[in-house]
Amino acid sequence: MKRFNVAITEMFEKVVTVKANNQEDAEQIVASKWYSGQYALGANDSTGNVEFAAYQTKNKIGGIGNIVGKIGSFAGKILKAIPAAVKGVSRLEKEIQGQGARFG
């Protein structure tokens, strides 16, 4: 039998509310809290977008061919994830606009 490494990539999303002077500050606040571990995304935050990519190994260690293949596949996955990320941002923008209509 052949040996394969299989990369599992799953998209997670969590919407949090913060007070900030502007959108950039809001993103910075949330990013800082996420990097410090204050926001942890788990199974309940999964978007359901899961991908699997298998790479055949040449030997037990792998090899440069596997590394190059993984980099190319990872770049492809990032490009595939962009529409989902944009959709999430659009959904958040609509939610924010709806709140503005209620409170404005």
Contact map, one row per residue, 1 for C-alpha under 8 A:
11100000000000000000000000000000000000000000000000000000000000000000000000000000000000000000000000000000
11110000000000000000000000000000000000000000000000000001100000000000000000000000000000000000000000000000
11111000000000000000000000000000000000000000000000000001111000000000000000000000000000000000000000000000
01111100000000000000000000000000000000000000000000000111100000000000000000000000000000000000000000000000
00111110000000000000000000000000000000000000000000000111100000000000000000000000000000000000000000000000
00011111000000000000000000000000000000000000000000011110000000000000000000000000000000000000000000000000
00001111100000000000000000000000000000000000000000011100000000000000000000000000000000000000000000000000
00000111110000000000000000000000000000000000000001111000000000000000000000000000000000000000000000000000
00000011111000000000000000000000000000000000000001110000000000000000000000000000000000000000000000000000
00000001111100000000000000000000000000000000011111100000000000000000000000000000000000000000000000000000
00000000111110000000000000000000000000000000011111000000000000000000000000000000100000000000000000000000
00000000011111000000000000000000000000001100111000000000000000000000000000000000000000000000000000000000
00000000001111100000000000000000000000001000111000000000000000000000000000000000000000010000000000000000
00000000000111110000000000000000000000001000100000000000000000000000000000000000000000000000000000000000
00000000000011111000000000000000000000000000000000000000000000000000000000000000000000000001000000000000
00000000000001111100000000000100000000000000000000000000000000000000000000000000000000000000000000000000
00000000000000111110000000000000000000000000000000000000000000000000000000000000000000000000000000000000
00000000000000011111000001001100000000000000000000000000000000000000000000000000000000000000000000000000
00000000000000001111100001000000000000000000000000000000000000000000000000000000000000000000000000000000
00000000000000000111111011000000000000000000000000000000000000000000000000000000000000000000000000000000
00000000000000000011111011000000000000000000000000000000000000000000000000000000000000000000000000000000
00000000000000000001111111000000000000000000000000000000000000000000000000000000000000000000000000000000
00000000000000000001111111100000000000000000000000000000000000000000000000000000000000000000000000000000
00000000000000000000011111110000000000000000000000000000000000000000000000000000000000000000000000000000
00000000000000000001111111111000000000000000000000000000000000000000000000000000000000000000000000000000
00000000000000000111111111111100000000000000000000000000000000000000000000000000000000000000000000000000
00000000000000000000001111111110000000000000000000000000000000000000000000000000000000000000000000000000
00000000000000000000000111111111000000000000000000000000000000000000000000000000000000000000000000000000
00000000000000000100000011111111100000000000000000000000000000000000000000000000000000000000000000000000
00000000000000010100000001111111110000000000000000000000000000000000000000000000000000000000000000000000
00000000000000000000000000111111111000000000000000000000000000000000000000000000000000000000000000000000
00000000000000000000000000011111111100000000000000000000000000000000000000000000000000000000000000000000
00000000000000000000000000001111111111100000000000000000000000000000000000000000000000000000000000000000
00000000000000000000000000000111111111110000000000000000000000000000000000000000000000000000000000000000
00000000000000000000000000000011111111000000000000000000000000000000000000000000000000000000000000000000
00000000000000000000000000000001111111100000000000000000000000000000000000000000000000000000000000000000
00000000000000000000000000000000111111110000000000000000000000000000000000000000000000000000000000000000
00000000000000000000000000000000111111110000000000000000000000000000000000000000000000000000000000000000
00000000000000000000000000000000110111111000000000000000000000000000000000000000000000000000000000000000
00000000000000000000000000000000010011111100000000000000000000000000000000000000000000000000000000000000
00000000000111000000000000000000000000111111100000000000000000000000000000000000000000000000000000000000
00000000000100000000000000000000000000011111110000000000000000000000000000000000000000000000000000000000
00000000000000000000000000000000000000001111110000000000000000000000000000000000000000000000000000000000
00000000000000000000000000000000000000001111110000000000000000000000000000000000000000000000000000000000
00000000000111000000000000000000000000001111111000000000000000000000000000000000000000000000000000000000
00000000011110000000000000000000000000000111111110000000000000000000000000000000000000000000000000000000
00000000011110000000000000000000000000000000111110000000000000000000000000000000000000000000000000000000
00000000011000000000000000000000000000000000011111000000000000000000000000000000000000000000000000000000
00000000011000000000000000000000000000000000011111100000000000000000000000000000000000000000000000000000
00000001111000000000000000000000000000000000000111110000000000000000000000000000000000000000000000000000
00000001110000000000000000000000000000000000000011111000000000000000000000000000000000000000000000000000
00000111100000000000000000000000000000000000000001111100000000000000000000000000000000000000000000000000
00000111000000000000000000000000000000000000000000111110000000000000000010000000000000000000000000000000
00011110000000000000000000000000000000000000000000011111000000000000000000000000000000000000000000000000
00011100000000000000000000000000000000000000000000001111100000000100110000000000000000000000000000000000
01111000000000000000000000000000000000000000000000000111110000000100000000000000000000000000000000000000
01111000000000000000000000000000000000000000000000000011111111100100000000000000000000000000000000000000
00100000000000000000000000000000000000000000000000000001111111100000000000000000000000000000000000000000
00100000000000000000000000000000000000000000000000000000111111100000000000000000000000000000000000000000
00000000000000000000000000000000000000000000000000000000111111000000000000000000000000000000000000000000
00000000000000000000000000000000000000000000000000000000111111100000000000000000000000000000000000000000
00000000000000000000000000000000000000000000000000000000111111111110000000000000000000000000000000000000
00000000000000000000000000000000000000000000000000000000111011111110000000000000000000000000000000000000
00000000000000000000000000000000000000000000000000000000000001111111000000000000000000000000000000000000
00000000000000000000000000000000000000000000000000000000000001111111100000000000000000000000000000000000
00000000000000000000000000000000000000000000000000000011100001111111110000000000000000000000000000000000
00000000000000000000000000000000000000000000000000000000000001111111111000000000000000000000000000000000
00000000000000000000000000000000000000000000000000000000000000011111111100000000000000000000000000000000
00000000000000000000000000000000000000000000000000000010000000001111111110000000000000000000000000000000
00000000000000000000000000000000000000000000000000000010000000000111111111000000000000000000000000000000
00000000000000000000000000000000000000000000000000000000000000000011111111100000000000000000000000000000
00000000000000000000000000000000000000000000000000000000000000000001111111110000000000000000000000000000
00000000000000000000000000000000000000000000000000001000000000000000111111111000000000000000000000000000
00000000000000000000000000000000000000000000000000000000000000000000011111111100000000000000000000000000
00000000000000000000000000000000000000000000000000000000000000000000001111111110000000000000000000000000
00000000000000000000000000000000000000000000000000000000000000000000000111111111000000000000000000000000
00000000000000000000000000000000000000000000000000000000000000000000000011111111100000000000000000000000
00000000000000000000000000000000000000000000000000000000000000000000000001111111110000000000000000000000
00000000000000000000000000000000000000000000000000000000000000000000000000111111111000000000000000000000
00000000000000000000000000000000000000000000000000000000000000000000000000011111111100000000000000000000
00000000001000000000000000000000000000000000000000000000000000000000000000001111111110000000000000000000
00000000000000000000000000000000000000000000000000000000000000000000000000000111111111000000000000000000
00000000000000000000000000000000000000000000000000000000000000000000000000000011111111100000000000000000
00000000000000000000000000000000000000000000000000000000000000000000000000000001111111110000000000000000
00000000000000000000000000000000000000000000000000000000000000000000000000000000111111111000000000000000
00000000000000000000000000000000000000000000000000000000000000000000000000000000011111111100000000000000
00000000000000000000000000000000000000000000000000000000000000000000000000000000001111111110000000000000
00000000000010000000000000000000000000000000000000000000000000000000000000000000000111111111000000000000
00000000000000000000000000000000000000000000000000000000000000000000000000000000000011111111100000000000
00000000000000000000000000000000000000000000000000000000000000000000000000000000000001111111110000000000
00000000000000000000000000000000000000000000000000000000000000000000000000000000000000111111111000000000
00000000000000100000000000000000000000000000000000000000000000000000000000000000000000011111111100000000
00000000000000000000000000000000000000000000000000000000000000000000000000000000000000001111111110000000
00000000000000000000000000000000000000000000000000000000000000000000000000000000000000000111111111000000
00000000000000000000000000000000000000000000000000000000000000000000000000000000000000000011111111100000
00000000000000000000000000000000000000000000000000000000000000000000000000000000000000000001111111110000
00000000000000000000000000000000000000000000000000000000000000000000000000000000000000000000111111111000
00000000000000000000000000000000000000000000000000000000000000000000000000000000000000000000011111111100
00000000000000000000000000000000000000000000000000000000000000000000000000000000000000000000001111111111
00000000000000000000000000000000000000000000000000000000000000000000000000000000000000000000000111111111
00000000000000000000000000000000000000000000000000000000000000000000000000000000000000000000000011111111
00000000000000000000000000000000000000000000000000000000000000000000000000000000000000000000000001111111
00000000000000000000000000000000000000000000000000000000000000000000000000000000000000000000000000111111
00000000000000000000000000000000000000000000000000000000000000000000000000000000000000000000000000111111
